[in-house]
Amino acid sequence: MSVNQISGDLTAAHPEAADRWASAIKPRAANTFDLGGVEKVDSVGVSMLINWKRFAQANDATLSFVNLPEQIMRLVEMYELEDLLLDQQKTASDSEAKTAEPAAAAA
C-alpha cells in the first residue's frame, strides 16, 4: 500500500495540487492519501478529492483518505459525499456509533 502525505492548501488558489497528487496514485494498487497536513480546503479542494478517486478507479487502483481535517469533513457532509469519498468501513462504524448512542442514553 502506498501512503502519500498531502499538505498545504486544496483550494481554487492552488490548482497545481490536483495534478501533482493525482500523479502520485499508483495504478493497480491500494493507495492512501493522508490529509492530516491539509491547512485550507474549499469546494474546489473537495472536487480534487472526487477527481483523484475517479482517476484511481480508471487506473484499476483504490484510493482511501485518512486523517481528514474537520474542515474537509464538514464540506463532505454538507455536500453529502460520504459514500463517495469515505471508506465504507469508516462510514459503517460511524453509523453504528450513532445508533448505539441513543440506546445507551435510554438505558
Beta strands, then each sheet from edge to edge (+ up, - down):
strand 1: 2-10
strand 2: 30-41
strand 3: 62-66
sheet 1: 1+ 2+ 3+
end
